[in-house]
Amino acid sequence: MKCIIIIPAYNESDTINAVIDSLDDLALELDILVINDGSEDDTAGRARAAGSRAGVIDLACNLGIGGAVQTGFIYAARHNFDIAVKFDGDGQHLASEIEVLLQALQVKEVDVVIGSRFLKDGGFRSTFSRRFGIRLLELVNSFCLGRRLRDNTSGFRAYNRRAIEFLAENYPAIDYPEPEEVVLLARNGFNIVETAVAMAPRQGGNSSISPGRSLHYMAKVLLAILMTHLRPVVK
């Protein structure tokens, strides 16, 4: 089965080499695609210089995470990939955990697997405000879905062909699309599960969600979730 790793990257020149090298070291047959989202540093150049399997798409301007990830899904759909794995370019996601996602995707016969930081005790740690926001999104999404998903903000996810084709057409265009994506997929009949994974702290660069923007981020995401929950199913 053809598998592609989609890496949205904005100003990740400090980490992109190491991220690609870690993927190249895997004993797995996969393609690597970096979506350079209008970076102002040398993310694109360093990505091209690293990893024998890495391709790079340069976006003309910064579209945000939603636009960058949708570009990856469009590429995966057009090139007939069976599986796509979304993988951060900042070093938080561990290449060694990809097999965990792939195994869950195939063994459980589901459409999407979310790599969760919260299914193991003593796992992910963060600031109180961030943990509060993640918990709030968990409660809202659990209400919309009618069941509990713990880690709605995790970007470490694996998708089957059906999900790839759907998201190539319908991926949320907002800056922080992961929670809305969960509701969108569930509303349209996709089967989503979580599996426990380890993650590392950010290895370089700066998070796009600064303390000053956190309230704006939360309001924007909650509104997007509500609109998706109320929107008719995609035909």
MORA-V593518 format. One line per field, one symbol per residue. ss: DSSP state (2 for helix, 1 for strand, 0 for the rest). phi: phi as a letter, one per 30 degrees, with the letter a starting at -180 (. if undefined). burial: b if it has 16 or more other C-alpha atoms within 10 Angstrom, else e. Layout:
ss: ???
phi: ???
burial: ???
//
This chain:
ss: 0011111110000002222222220000001111110000002222222000011111000002222222222222220000111100000010222222222222200001111100000000000222222222222222222000000000001111222222222200000002222222222000011111001000000000002222222222222222222200000
phi: .dbbcccdbbhcddbdedddeddddddbdacbbccddieccceddddddchdcccbccddbddieeddddedddddddchddbbcdbdcciddcedcdddddddddddhccbbcdcdcccdiddbadddddddddddddddddddiacbdcdcdcdbbbddededdddcbdecddbdeddeededddcidccbcbdbcbcdecaibddcdedcdddedddddddddddddddddd
burial: eebbbbbbbbbbbbbbbbbbbebbeeeeebbbbbbbbbbeebbbebbbebbeebbbbbeeeebbbbbbbbbbbbbbbeeebbbbbbbbbbbbbbbeebebbbebbeeeebbbbbbbbbbeeeebeeeeeeeebbbebbbbbbebbeeebbbbbbbbbbbbbebbbbbbeebbbbbbbbbbbbbbbbbeebebbbbbbbbeeebbeeeeeeeeeeeebbeebbebbeebbeeeeee
//
